[in-house]
């Protein structure tokens, strides 16, 4: 009998809690005597005091109070110098969490469940919804935290320190916008038309004239959070990031310090939270080891737009004879700068850049130039093709070259119908070899080859087999980039017209291995 009585009391308490949470009348206000659940019939609607001039008390009721509507420990205090506003801070912990519906739930009451205010009165709409379906009109808070709640008894509006709303688009803000997130002052990024995870924008900052050694302070903001201080609240930045993708916080921000008015291009990646910052150069610049990898026009070669052809940029530079230990001078052409980060420290480096052949540069990809004597060289960049040509003094020659993506088999084995299909150096159809797993100097490729038959037309009708050469670089000796450093299969340099003849007498797959130490190439049929 005792067990039955205990179960009955528990069920009855739960029913009272459900009835209390659903029986709120948010349209009327009743005065109460502390500790009682009975509304005073003499009160009036929408007033913080009764007709008997007794002040109405407001409580925070929820899982932390055992769902008691007028628990004294959760009596809200009237905000000083702000009549009609009430405030309380409660600790939401793992111990007082509602385990049945997971999370924390609360309403503001006048000490009764008859007059109480919840989700319909919450300042943040749409109100966060509990995934378990719990709450019955109560405001749901998932995280354990110290929660401050503000209540405007005149408008019946509830605010709390957990409120956070996602911005429609990422916003770059900072001291340049007076820390405002508004569209009028800050930079609102828009979604890229080519990649939905990217958000882009452009903004011009005046030359920095402030006192900070770091320059302008900036951050990327994704949401607004409601901050409560001394009985009042306001919206401010919530989730926000530095340009390197790490979380921003009070005093932890990114910086830009332009020495002159500068237009910055920003690209925010919503997956990594990294913001790429790019500045277009006024003029293309050729830089490299000769300039100490500096992009400063005082060290590098600034190219100036040609007065007759707006697509061409030209510059002259006297290059000393190469005396280094590498393949030659390492050169690249840059058209823009980018802010790069390493261990939290930002520095500017080349962004959009090109090899002299017009291929994209960067990540160790450079154009080499090895000259044995000092020369005054003229560099001409074509912004349409991104090709840079070098004009040496009359009677002199230069041969800039670039590394191929890997040792490449080059010859007539690619010929299908005519000679134009032969000697493919790059791109579709190129036989680029890859490093053998676990090796440092062996490269391999497997080709499907037919029995050799001499062509009946073209240059190679007299050949007795396929022509093969291994090519490592492409070089420009005055008529564009073609095969540069190249070797026969026995490891000797391939001179003009020379090649290794391979007569395939059985159709099948053939495995080729190139040794970069000896420059020798071997092959065998794959059984």
C-alpha positions as CSV (number, residue, x, y, z in Angstrom):
1,X,0.0,0.0,0.0
2,X,2.9,2.4,0.8
3,X,4.4,1.8,-2.7
4,X,1.1,2.6,-4.3
5,X,0.8,5.8,-2.4
6,X,4.3,7.0,-3.4
7,X,3.6,6.3,-7.1
8,X,0.3,8.2,-6.9
9,X,2.0,11.3,-5.4
10,X,4.7,11.2,-8.1
11,X,2.2,11.0,-11.0
12,X,0.0,13.7,-9.4
13,X,3.0,16.1,-9.1
14,X,3.9,15.5,-12.8
15,X,0.3,16.2,-13.8
16,X,0.4,19.4,-11.8
17,X,3.6,20.5,-13.6
18,X,2.0,19.8,-17.1
19,X,-1.2,21.6,-16.1
20,X,0.9,24.6,-14.8
21,X,2.9,24.8,-18.0
22,X,-0.1,24.8,-20.2
23,X,-2.5,26.9,-18.1
24,X,-0.7,30.3,-18.6
25,X,-2.8,33.3,-19.3
26,X,-0.3,35.6,-20.9
27,X,-2.9,38.4,-21.5
28,X,-3.6,39.2,-17.9
29,X,-1.6,40.1,-14.8
30,X,-2.5,39.3,-11.2
31,X,-0.9,40.4,-8.0
32,X,0.1,37.7,-5.6
33,X,1.2,37.2,-2.1
34,X,4.5,35.6,-1.9
35,X,4.2,31.8,-1.5
36,X,0.6,31.5,-2.7
37,X,-0.7,30.3,-6.1
38,X,-4.1,32.1,-5.8
39,X,-4.6,35.1,-8.0
40,X,-6.0,38.3,-6.4
41,X,-9.4,39.0,-8.0
42,X,-9.0,42.7,-7.5
43,X,-6.1,43.1,-10.0
44,X,-6.2,44.9,-13.4
45,X,-4.9,43.9,-16.8
46,X,-1.4,44.9,-18.0
47,X,-0.3,46.6,-14.9
48,X,2.6,45.9,-12.6
49,X,0.6,46.8,-9.5
50,X,-2.8,45.9,-8.3
51,X,-5.7,48.2,-7.5
52,X,-4.7,47.9,-3.9
53,X,-1.3,49.3,-4.8
54,X,0.4,46.0,-4.0
55,X,3.4,45.4,-6.3
56,X,3.3,42.3,-8.5
57,X,6.2,40.0,-8.0
58,X,7.7,38.1,-11.0
59,X,9.5,34.7,-10.8
60,X,11.5,32.6,-13.1
61,X,9.9,29.1,-13.0
62,X,11.4,26.0,-14.6
63,X,13.2,22.7,-14.1
64,X,15.7,24.5,-11.9
65,X,12.9,25.5,-9.5
66,X,11.2,22.1,-9.6
67,X,8.6,23.8,-11.8
68,X,7.3,25.8,-8.8
69,X,5.7,29.0,-10.0
70,X,6.6,31.1,-7.0
71,X,9.8,29.7,-5.6
72,X,11.4,32.4,-3.5
73,X,14.9,31.7,-4.6
74,X,13.9,32.6,-8.2
75,X,12.1,35.9,-7.4
76,X,13.2,38.4,-10.1
77,X,14.6,41.8,-9.0
78,X,13.3,45.1,-10.4
79,X,16.0,46.8,-12.4
80,X,17.3,50.0,-10.7
81,X,16.4,53.2,-12.6
82,X,14.4,51.2,-15.1
83,X,10.8,50.8,-13.8
84,X,8.9,47.8,-15.1
85,X,12.0,45.8,-15.9
86,X,13.0,42.7,-13.9
87,X,16.1,40.6,-13.9
88,X,17.5,37.4,-12.5
89,X,20.5,35.1,-13.1
90,X,20.2,31.4,-12.6
91,X,22.7,28.6,-12.9
92,X,21.7,25.9,-15.3
93,X,23.7,22.8,-14.5
94,X,23.9,19.1,-15.2
95,X,22.3,18.5,-11.8
96,X,19.2,20.5,-12.3
97,X,18.8,19.6,-16.0
98,X,15.5,18.2,-17.2
99,X,16.6,14.7,-18.0
100,X,13.2,13.6,-19.3
101,X,13.1,16.2,-22.1
102,X,16.8,17.1,-22.2
103,X,17.7,20.7,-21.5
104,X,16.4,23.5,-19.4
105,X,13.0,25.1,-19.6
106,X,11.6,28.2,-18.1
107,X,8.7,30.8,-18.0
108,X,8.3,34.1,-16.3
109,X,5.3,34.0,-13.9
110,X,3.6,36.3,-11.5
111,X,3.8,33.6,-8.9
112,X,1.0,31.5,-10.5
113,X,0.7,29.3,-13.5
114,X,-2.4,31.3,-14.4
115,X,-0.4,34.3,-15.5
116,X,2.9,33.3,-17.1
117,X,4.9,34.1,-20.2
118,X,7.0,31.9,-22.4
119,X,7.8,31.3,-26.1
120,X,5.1,33.7,-27.4
121,X,6.8,36.5,-25.4
122,X,10.4,35.6,-26.3
123,X,12.3,38.4,-28.0
124,X,14.0,36.0,-30.3
125,X,11.7,34.6,-33.0
126,X,11.4,32.0,-34.2
127,X,12.0,30.6,-30.8
128,X,14.6,27.8,-30.5
129,X,12.6,24.5,-30.4
130,X,13.4,21.5,-28.2
131,X,14.0,18.5,-30.5
132,X,12.3,16.2,-27.9
133,X,9.1,18.2,-28.1
134,X,9.3,19.2,-24.4
135,X,8.5,22.6,-22.9
136,X,4.7,23.1,-23.5
137,X,5.4,26.8,-24.3
138,X,8.4,27.1,-22.1
139,X,11.6,28.7,-23.4
140,X,14.2,25.9,-24.1
141,X,17.9,26.3,-23.3
142,X,20.1,23.4,-24.2
143,X,23.5,24.3,-22.8
144,X,24.4,24.3,-19.1
145,X,25.3,28.0,-18.3
146,X,24.7,30.9,-16.0
147,X,21.6,32.4,-17.7
148,X,20.6,36.0,-17.2
149,X,16.9,36.8,-17.9
150,X,15.4,40.3,-18.4
151,X,11.6,40.8,-18.4
152,X,9.8,43.9,-19.6
153,X,6.5,43.8,-17.6
154,X,4.9,46.5,-19.7
155,X,5.3,44.7,-23.0
156,X,5.6,41.2,-21.5
157,X,8.8,40.6,-23.5
158,X,11.5,38.2,-22.3
159,X,15.1,38.5,-23.1
160,X,18.0,36.3,-22.0
161,X,21.7,36.0,-22.4
162,X,21.5,32.8,-24.5
163,X,19.8,34.5,-27.4
164,X,21.7,34.3,-30.6
165,X,20.6,34.8,-34.2
166,X,22.4,33.9,-37.4
167,X,23.1,36.7,-39.8
168,X,21.8,36.4,-43.3
169,X,25.4,36.8,-44.6
170,X,28.8,36.9,-43.0
171,X,29.8,40.4,-42.1
172,X,33.3,41.9,-41.8
173,X,33.3,44.6,-39.2
174,X,35.8,46.4,-36.8
175,X,37.0,49.8,-35.7
176,X,36.6,51.0,-39.3
177,X,32.8,50.5,-38.9
178,X,32.9,51.8,-35.3
179,X,32.3,48.1,-34.4
180,X,28.9,48.3,-36.0
181,X,27.5,45.3,-37.9
182,X,25.1,47.4,-39.9
183,X,25.0,47.2,-43.7
184,X,25.8,50.9,-43.9
185,X,29.1,50.7,-42.0
186,X,30.4,47.1,-42.2
187,X,31.0,44.9,-45.2
188,X,28.3,42.3,-45.9
189,X,29.7,39.4,-47.9
190,X,27.6,37.8,-50.6
191,X,27.5,34.2,-51.7
192,X,29.7,33.3,-54.6
193,X,27.9,32.4,-57.9
194,X,30.4,29.6,-58.5
195,X,30.8,28.0,-55.0
196,X,28.0,28.1,-52.4
197,X,30.5,27.7,-49.5
198,X,32.3,30.9,-50.4
199,X,31.2,34.5,-49.6
200,X,32.9,37.4,-51.2
201,X,33.1,41.2,-50.9
202,X,35.3,44.2,-51.7
203,X,36.1,47.1,-49.4
204,X,38.3,50.1,-49.6
205,X,40.1,51.3,-46.4
206,X,41.9,54.6,-46.2
207,X,45.5,54.7,-45.2
208,X,45.8,53.9,-41.5
209,X,46.6,56.9,-39.4
210,X,45.8,55.5,-35.9
211,X,48.1,54.8,-33.0
212,X,48.0,51.0,-33.1
213,X,51.1,49.3,-34.4
214,X,48.9,46.6,-35.9
215,X,46.5,48.9,-37.8
216,X,42.8,48.4,-38.3
217,X,41.0,45.8,-36.2
218,X,38.7,43.4,-38.1
219,X,36.8,40.2,-37.7
220,X,34.2,38.1,-39.6
221,X,30.9,37.8,-37.8
222,X,28.3,35.1,-38.5
223,X,25.8,35.8,-35.7
224,X,24.5,38.3,-33.2
225,X,24.3,37.5,-29.5
226,X,22.3,39.3,-26.9
227,X,24.4,40.8,-24.1
228,X,23.0,41.8,-20.7
229,X,24.8,44.3,-18.5
230,X,23.6,46.2,-15.5
231,X,20.0,45.5,-16.2
232,X,20.0,46.4,-19.9
233,X,20.7,44.4,-23.0
234,X,21.8,44.9,-26.6
235,X,22.8,42.8,-29.6
236,X,26.4,42.4,-30.4
237,X,28.7,40.0,-32.3
238,X,28.3,36.4,-31.5
239,X,30.1,33.7,-33.5
240,X,33.0,35.4,-35.2
241,X,36.4,34.5,-36.7
242,X,39.9,35.8,-37.4
243,X,41.0,35.7,-41.0
244,X,43.0,32.6,-40.3
245,X,39.9,30.7,-39.3
246,X,40.4,30.7,-35.5
247,X,37.8,32.0,-33.2
248,X,37.7,35.7,-32.5
249,X,37.0,37.2,-29.1
250,X,37.4,40.4,-27.1
251,X,40.8,41.7,-28.1
252,X,41.5,38.7,-30.3
253,X,41.1,40.1,-33.8
254,X,42.7,40.4,-37.2
255,X,44.5,43.4,-38.5
256,X,45.1,45.3,-41.8
257,X,47.5,48.3,-42.0
258,X,47.4,50.0,-45.4
259,X,49.9,52.7,-45.9
260,X,47.7,54.2,-48.6
261,X,44.1,53.9,-49.7
262,X,43.7,50.2,-50.5
263,X,40.9,48.1,-51.9
264,X,40.8,44.6,-50.4
265,X,39.0,41.6,-51.8
266,X,37.7,39.2,-49.1
267,X,36.6,35.6,-49.6
268,X,35.1,33.8,-46.6
269,X,35.0,30.0,-46.6
270,X,32.0,28.8,-44.6
271,X,33.5,25.3,-44.2
272,X,36.9,26.3,-42.9
273,X,36.0,29.8,-41.5
274,X,39.1,31.1,-43.2
275,X,39.0,34.5,-44.9
276,X,41.3,35.0,-47.9
277,X,42.4,38.7,-48.2
278,X,43.7,39.8,-51.6
279,X,45.0,43.1,-53.0
280,X,45.4,43.7,-56.7
281,X,48.8,45.2,-57.6
282,X,48.8,48.5,-59.5
283,X,51.2,46.8,-62.0
284,X,52.5,43.3,-62.5
285,X,55.7,42.5,-60.8
286,X,58.5,40.0,-61.6
287,X,60.1,38.7,-58.5
288,X,62.2,35.7,-57.3
289,X,65.5,34.8,-55.7
290,X,67.2,37.8,-57.4
291,X,64.9,40.1,-55.4
292,X,65.2,38.1,-52.2
293,X,61.6,37.0,-53.0
294,X,60.5,40.6,-52.3
295,X,57.5,41.9,-54.2
296,X,58.4,45.5,-53.5
297,X,59.0,47.3,-56.8
298,X,62.2,48.7,-55.3
299,X,63.6,45.1,-55.2
300,X,61.6,43.4,-57.9
301,X,60.8,44.4,-61.5
302,X,57.7,46.4,-61.9
303,X,56.2,46.3,-65.4
304,X,54.4,49.4,-66.8
305,X,51.5,49.3,-69.2
306,X,52.5,49.9,-72.8
307,X,51.3,53.2,-74.2
308,X,50.3,51.5,-77.5
309,X,48.9,48.2,-76.4
310,X,47.0,48.1,-73.1
311,X,47.4,44.3,-72.9
312,X,51.2,44.6,-72.6
313,X,53.3,45.5,-69.6
314,X,57.0,46.1,-70.0
315,X,60.0,46.4,-67.8
316,X,63.8,46.4,-68.1
317,X,66.3,45.0,-65.7
318,X,70.0,44.3,-65.7
319,X,70.4,40.7,-64.6
320,X,73.9,39.6,-63.4
321,X,75.4,36.3,-64.5
322,X,73.9,33.5,-62.5
323,X,76.4,32.3,-59.9
324,X,74.1,30.1,-57.7
325,X,74.0,26.4,-57.2
326,X,70.5,25.8,-58.4
327,X,69.2,25.4,-62.0
328,X,69.3,29.2,-62.5
329,X,67.5,32.3,-61.3
330,X,63.9,31.5,-60.1
331,X,61.4,33.9,-61.4
332,X,57.6,34.4,-61.3
333,X,55.2,37.1,-62.3
334,X,52.6,38.3,-59.7
335,X,49.5,40.4,-60.3
336,X,48.1,40.4,-56.7
337,X,49.0,40.0,-53.1
338,X,47.5,37.7,-50.5
339,X,47.6,37.7,-46.7
340,X,49.0,34.3,-45.5
341,X,49.1,33.0,-41.9
342,X,51.7,30.8,-40.3
343,X,51.2,30.0,-36.6
344,X,48.9,32.9,-36.2
345,X,51.2,35.5,-37.8
346,X,50.1,37.1,-41.0
347,X,52.3,38.2,-43.9
348,X,51.8,39.3,-47.4
349,X,52.9,37.1,-50.4
350,X,52.1,36.6,-54.0
351,X,48.5,35.5,-54.8
352,X,47.7,35.3,-58.5
353,X,50.9,34.6,-60.2
354,X,52.2,33.0,-63.5
355,X,55.1,31.3,-64.9
356,X,56.6,32.9,-68.0
357,X,54.9,30.2,-70.2
358,X,51.5,31.5,-68.9
359,X,50.9,28.5,-66.6
360,X,49.8,29.2,-63.0
361,X,52.7,29.6,-60.6
362,X,53.0,29.2,-56.9
363,X,53.9,26.3,-54.6
364,X,57.4,26.0,-55.8
365,X,56.5,26.3,-59.5
366,X,58.9,28.9,-61.1
367,X,60.5,29.8,-64.4
368,X,64.3,29.3,-64.4
369,X,66.8,31.5,-66.2
370,X,70.5,30.6,-66.3
371,X,72.7,33.2,-68.0
372,X,76.5,33.1,-68.0
373,X,77.0,36.9,-68.4
374,X,75.3,40.1,-67.2
375,X,72.5,41.2,-69.5
376,X,70.0,44.1,-69.7
377,X,66.8,42.1,-70.3
378,X,63.4,43.4,-71.4
379,X,60.4,41.6,-69.9
380,X,57.0,41.8,-71.6
381,X,53.9,40.4,-70.0
382,X,50.7,39.9,-71.9
383,X,47.7,40.1,-69.6
384,X,45.5,38.3,-72.1
385,X,47.6,35.1,-72.4
386,X,49.6,35.6,-69.1
387,X,52.8,34.8,-71.1
388,X,56.0,36.7,-70.3
389,X,58.7,37.0,-73.0
390,X,62.3,38.0,-72.5
391,X,64.2,40.1,-75.0
392,X,68.0,40.0,-74.6
393,X,70.4,42.4,-76.1
394,X,71.1,42.2,-79.9
395,X,73.2,39.1,-80.7
396,X,72.5,37.4,-77.3
397,X,70.1,34.5,-76.5
398,X,68.3,33.4,-73.4
399,X,66.5,30.2,-72.7
400,X,64.1,30.4,-69.8
401,X,62.8,26.9,-68.8
402,X,60.2,25.3,-66.5
403,X,60.0,21.9,-64.9
404,X,57.3,19.6,-66.2
405,X,54.9,18.1,-63.7
406,X,56.9,14.9,-64.0
407,X,59.3,13.1,-66.4
408,X,57.4,12.7,-69.6
409,X,57.7,10.2,-72.4
410,X,57.7,12.0,-75.7
411,X,57.6,10.7,-79.2
412,X,55.7,9.0,-82.1
413,X,54.0,6.3,-79.9
414,X,51.1,8.8,-79.6
415,X,50.6,9.0,-83.4
416,X,47.2,7.7,-84.5
417,X,46.5,9.2,-87.9
418,X,49.0,12.0,-88.6
419,X,52.2,13.6,-87.3
420,X,50.3,16.4,-85.3
421,X,49.4,13.8,-82.7
422,X,53.1,13.1,-82.0
423,X,55.3,14.5,-79.3
424,X,52.7,15.6,-76.7
425,X,54.5,17.4,-73.9
426,X,51.7,18.4,-71.6
427,X,47.9,18.1,-71.2
428,X,45.6,15.5,-72.6
429,X,47.5,12.5,-74.0
430,X,50.8,13.4,-72.4
431,X,52.6,10.4,-71.0
432,X,53.6,11.8,-67.6
433,X,55.4,9.4,-65.3
434,X,54.8,9.2,-61.6
435,X,57.1,8.4,-58.7
436,X,57.4,4.7,-57.8
437,X,56.0,4.1,-54.4
438,X,58.7,4.0,-51.7
439,X,61.4,5.3,-54.1
440,X,63.0,8.7,-54.5
441,X,64.5,8.6,-58.0
442,X,62.4,6.1,-60.0
443,X,59.4,7.1,-62.1
444,X,57.0,4.8,-63.9
445,X,54.2,4.6,-66.4
446,X,52.4,1.8,-68.2
447,X,51.4,2.3,-71.9
448,X,49.2,0.3,-74.2
449,X,51.1,-0.1,-77.5
450,X,50.2,-1.8,-80.7
451,X,52.6,-3.7,-83.0
452,X,54.6,-1.0,-84.8
453,X,53.7,-0.2,-88.3
454,X,55.5,2.5,-90.3
455,X,53.2,5.4,-91.3
456,X,52.6,5.7,-95.0
457,X,52.7,9.5,-94.9
458,X,54.4,12.2,-92.9
459,X,57.9,12.6,-91.6
460,X,58.4,9.1,-90.1
461,X,57.7,6.7,-93.0
462,X,61.3,5.4,-92.8
463,X,61.2,4.6,-89.1
464,X,61.6,1.1,-87.9
465,X,60.0,1.6,-84.5
466,X,58.4,4.2,-82.2
467,X,60.5,7.2,-81.3
468,X,60.9,7.7,-77.6
469,X,62.6,10.5,-75.5
470,X,62.3,11.3,-71.8
471,X,61.7,15.1,-71.3
472,X,62.1,16.9,-67.9
473,X,61.6,20.5,-68.8
474,X,60.1,22.8,-71.4
475,X,62.2,25.7,-72.7
476,X,61.8,28.9,-74.8
477,X,64.7,29.7,-77.1
478,X,62.7,32.2,-79.0
479,X,59.7,30.5,-80.4
480,X,57.7,29.3,-77.4
481,X,58.0,26.6,-74.9
482,X,59.0,23.2,-76.2
483,X,61.0,20.2,-75.0
484,X,64.0,21.4,-73.0
485,X,66.1,19.0,-71.0
486,X,65.6,15.5,-72.5
487,X,67.3,12.1,-72.6
488,X,67.6,9.0,-74.6
489,X,66.8,5.7,-72.9
490,X,70.6,5.0,-72.4
491,X,70.8,8.2,-70.3
492,X,72.6,10.4,-72.8
493,X,71.2,13.8,-73.7
494,X,68.9,13.8,-76.7
495,X,70.2,16.2,-79.3
496,X,68.2,17.7,-82.1
497,X,66.5,14.9,-84.0
498,X,67.8,12.1,-81.8
499,X,65.5,9.6,-80.1
500,X,65.4,6.0,-78.9
501,X,63.7,3.6,-81.4
502,X,61.5,1.0,-79.8
503,X,60.1,-1.7,-82.2
504,X,57.0,-3.2,-80.6
505,X,56.4,-6.6,-82.1
506,X,53.6,-7.7,-79.8
507,X,50.6,-5.7,-78.9
508,X,50.2,-5.2,-75.1
509,X,50.9,-3.1,-72.1
510,X,54.5,-2.0,-71.5
511,X,55.9,-0.7,-68.2
512,X,58.5,2.1,-68.4
513,X,60.8,3.1,-65.5
514,X,63.0,6.2,-65.6
515,X,65.9,6.6,-63.2
516,X,66.5,10.3,-62.4
517,X,69.9,9.6,-61.0
518,X,71.3,8.0,-64.2
519,X,68.7,9.4,-66.6
520,X,68.3,5.8,-68.0
521,X,65.0,4.4,-69.0
522,X,64.1,0.7,-69.1
523,X,60.9,-1.1,-70.2
524,X,59.3,-4.5,-70.2
525,X,56.0,-6.0,-71.4
526,X,53.4,-6.5,-68.7
527,X,52.3,-10.1,-68.7
